[in-house]
Amino acid sequence: VNYGSASSIFSEKGKFPTFLRTVHPNKDVIRVIFTIMQHFNWRWVAFLTSDDDYSKDGLELFTNMIKDTEICLAFTAEMTQNTNYLLMFKQINAQKIPTIIVFAVKRYAEILIQSAIRLNVTNKVWIAVDTWALNKKLPKEKGIKNIGTVLGATELVVTIPGFNDFIYASKKQKFCKNAEQEAFCNQDCNCSRLSPEAVLAEDPTYSFPIYSATYAIAHSLHKVLQCDEAKCNRNIKVYPHMVLAELKKSNFTLLNRNIRFDENGDPDYGSYSIIFWNNSGKAQEIGFYKFHPTPHFFINNTQIQWHGDGEEPISRCSPECDEGFAKRQDGIHKCCFNCEICSNGTYVNATGNS
């Protein structure tokens, strides 16, 4: 039961019949990003990835989702250890792209944002995903306000009761009494250099997915072993397929959330938070996207402190045509067009194309 792998391929049960996960697949966060684009009517965007299957999957999903819409993918780039960030930002600025979706692993997202600060990239809207939306370091970087406005979509953070107390208590004691026990002890890690404060300051994105994955396995084992509140049936020999069968049927409540899996082994519950990096260096929740039982999206626009003049940014290749003018596509992107005056006796239809 995985808590962090979001690539679409793991939903293919023909290839991964025993794989379940408590983190949403990429298609869900791409749906959230797409909805944010539609909400603000942003049509001219860049999509930056890192060199891995996770990011490539996200790009493919986004490209397919914006087909037959008014959103245009103006620029894409894959970040590697050899990326020339100065050249990349020059290309983005040359096309006057104000909105940048960063679908990359944490390492490359950090390098990108730090490069944007260093190279004085300004007045952009940055869209973050789970891997860096709740990053603790970047919002406090000197000069972060200059790069523009950072919005993000991330798994809803759930506070786990007693977790802080557990961390503080576990740092005060050693669970394994000798070296022989050390090899088999799962309650003691070699992390003596970390303070409780450092542990608790880590990105909390995957805390509940880890917690719910552990409980899902525990519930399944209890079902297989016919456990009640007092005891389990120790005469039952447990095989992996028995636990898997119970996992697929999971349906229990954990911290007021109903934990279930769909036919692909993906979570059939949960929601995403829409966040904004505020001027205090914190990720502030400004909205949500609920998947179940039916999709429900909300953003409180008034809580966003936009960069520049404080007005909501416009992200288009070409301004809309005035009344009496029709669009004539200019180049390969449907978002880029010239406005030509209509001939006498003609009219502009709803799309403005003819």
N, C-alpha and C positions, 0 to 999 in steps of 0.2 A: 504494500500500500504506500504509494509514493506521495510526498508532500511538496515537491518542488518542480517536477518536470511537466511543462505545459505544452510541448510539441504535439501537433495533431496526430502524428503517426501512432501514438500510444492508445488512441481511441479505436484503432483497427484491431478488433478481437481475433481476426484470422491470424495476425502476426504476433499479438501479445495477449493471449487468452487469459493469462493469470495476473495481468497488470490492472490495478485499480489506483485511483489517486484522489486526494482530498484538496487538490489545488485545481482551479478552473483551467480548462484547455485554452490555447491561444485564441481560438475562435471567439471566446467570450470577451476577452479584453479588446480584441480588434472590433467587436461589435460596440463596445463602450466608446472606443476612440472614434469610430465612424459616427456614432450618435452625437458626440461632442462636436465634430466637424459640422454636422448638419444643424445642430443647435445654434452655433454662431455663424452659420453660413460661410464657413471657410472652405474655399474651393481650390486654392493654389498652394500645395504643400510639398515638403521634402520628407523623405523617409530614410533614416540612417540606421544601419544594422551593424552587428559585429559578425565576425567570421565563424558562424556556428549554425547548426541545424535549427536551433530555437529561433534565431533571428530570421533566417531564410524562410521559415514556415510563416512567421508573422507577416513578412513582406508579401508572400504569395497570397495569404488570406486577405490582406488589405487590398491588393491589386484586384482580386476577384470581386471583393465587396463593392468597390467604387465603380465597377463597370456599369454602364447605363445610368450613371448619376452625373451630377454637375461637378463632382470633385475630380480634380486632375492631379496626377502624381508628376510633379514638375522635375523632381531630381531624386535620385537614389544613390547611395554610396555604402560600401561595405568597409568598415573600419578594421584595420589590421595593425600589427606592430610597426608597419612601414608607412602608415597613412600620413600624407602631407596635409595637415589641418588648415594651413594657410591657403593652399590651393583650393581645398574643398569649400571653405567659407567664401572665397572669391567667386567660385562658380555659383554658389547659392545666392550671393548678393547680386551677381550679374543678371540673374533671372528674377530678381526682386521678389524672392520667396520669403514671406514673413513668418510662416508656420512650419516648425520642424518637429516631426515625430521621431523620437529616439527609441527604437526597439532593439536594445542591446543589453548585453550582460553588464553587471555592475562595473567591472574594471574599465571597459571602454566608455561607458557613460560618464564615469568620473574623469577620464582623460579628455573626453570631448568637452565637457562643461568647463574644466580647468583651462583648456586651450581657448575656448570662446572668451573667457575672462582675460587671458593673457593677450589675445589678439584683438581685443577691444571690439568684439562682435556685439552689436547693440540692437535693441528694439525688435526682438524676435519673440514669438510665442513658442515655448518648448513643451512638448507633450511627453510625459514620462510614463513608464509602465512599472509593473511590480518590482522589477529588478533594481530600480533606483528611485522610485517615487517617494519612498520614506527614508531615503539616505540621510544619515544624521550629520555627515560632514559637509556635503556640498552647500546646503542652504546657509551655512555660516561662513563660507569662503569670502574673503575680502574681494569686493567688486562684483559679487553675485547679482546685485540689483541692476547692474549696468547691462546685463545680457538680455533683459526683458522680463517676461512673465512666464513662470513655470506652473503648468497644470499637470495633473497626473491621474491615472486610474490604477487602483491597487485593491487587492483583496481586503475586505473589511477587517480591520484589526479588532480582535476580541480580547478583552481583559480576562486573564485566567486567574481566578481567585486562589490566593495562597502562593502564587508563583514567586513573588518577590521575597516572601518570608522563607520559602524553600531555598532560594539562591543564597540569601544571607546565612541561613543555618548550615547549608552544605559547605560553605567556605570556612566554617569554624571547626569542622571535624573531618577526620580521615576515616573512610568506611572500611578500608582494607588494612588489616593488622600486620600483615607481613608480605614479603615479596611473592610467595607462592600464591596467595590470594589475589594479588594485584593483577595477574594475567587473566583472571576470570571475573573480576569485579567490574560491574557496569555502572556503579554509583560513584566512581572516582575517576576524574580525568586529570591529565597532566596539564592543568591550567592554573597552577598556583600563582603565576605572575599576574593573573587577571583579578581585579577587585570585583566585588559584587556590583558596584556602580558601573563598571565597564561592561559587565555581562548584560545588565539591565538596560544599558544605553544602546545596545545593538538594534538593528533594524527589526521591528516586530512583525514584519509581513507574514512570515511563515509560522509564527507561534501556534495559531489555532489549527492550521493544516497538520502540523506535527502532532498536536494534542489529539485531534479527532482521528488521525490515522492510528495512533496507539490505542485509543478507545475502541475503534472499529475492530481491531484484531482481538482485543480483550473480550469484547462482547461475543465475537464469533467463537472463540475458544470456550467461553462459558456455555454457549448453546450446544456445541459439540459434546462437551463434558457433562451436559445436563446439570449445570450448577444451580443451586438455589442460594439463599442468603447464608446458609450454614456450611454447606459442603458441596463437593463435586464428585461425580462418579469416576473413581480412579481405575475402574476395570475397563474403561473404554480406551482402546488404542487409537490414537489420533493420527490421521494421515492428512497431508496437505490439501488433497481435493475436498476433504470434509470441511476444512476451515474456509477454503475458497467458496464453496457453495453457500456457507452461512454469511460470508462477507458480501456476496452479491445480493443477499436478502436483507442486508442491514437496514434497520429502521428504528432508531433510538434517539432520544433527546439528550443533547449535551449543551449546557449553558444556554438553554432556551432555543436551541437550534436543532431541527430534525435532520439527522444524518442518514442520507440514502445515496445509493449509486444508481445511475441509469444503465441501460443495456450495454453501454460502451465502457462502463467502469468509471465514468466521470461523475463528479459530485452533482447530485440532483437537489441542490440546496445552495444557499449563500447569495451574496451580493457583492458589488464593487463600491468602493468609496471614490468620489471625485474630490481631489485635493488641490490646494493652491499653496505655494510657498509664500508665506506672508513676510512682512518686513521685520518680523521678530526672529526670523530664521527657523520657523516651524512649518510643518505640513498641516495646514488647516483644512478640515473637512468642509466642503461647500456644497456637496450633493451626493447622489447615489444612483446606482443602477441595480435594481432588483430583478433577478431572473425568474423567480418562482413565487407564486404559481403562474403569473403572467408578467411579461417585461414591464417595468415601471422606471422611468428616468426622471431625474430632477436635478437642476443646478440653481443655486441662489446667486444670480449674477451680481447682485449688489455687494456681496462679500469679497469680490475680486478687486484687488487694487492693480489696475492695469498700468503698464509702463508708459513712458512718454507723457502725453497730455491727460492721461487717465481715461481716455475714451476707449470703448471696445474696438480692438483692432479689426481692420478689413484685410482679408486674404484672398485676393482675386488677381488674375492675370490682366483682365481688362474690365473697366467700369461698365455697368449696365448701359444699354442704349436708351436714349430718350425716346419719347413718344414720336412716332413718325419715322423711326429709323429701324433697320433690320440688321441682324448680325451676319457678318461674313467671316468665316473662320480664317485665322491668320496663322499658318504653321501647322504642326502636327497635333497640337492640343486643342480640344474643343472649347477650353476655357479662354483661349486667346482669340480675339476677333476684332474686326473693325466695324464701325457702325456706318452703314450707308443709308442715305435718305431714300424713303420709299417712292416709287414712281407714282404718278397721278393715277387714281382709280384703283390702287392696291391697298392692302392693309397688313398689319403685323399680327400673326397668330399668337397664341398664348406663350410659346417658347421664345418668341422674338426671332426665330430663324428665317421666316419667310413671310 
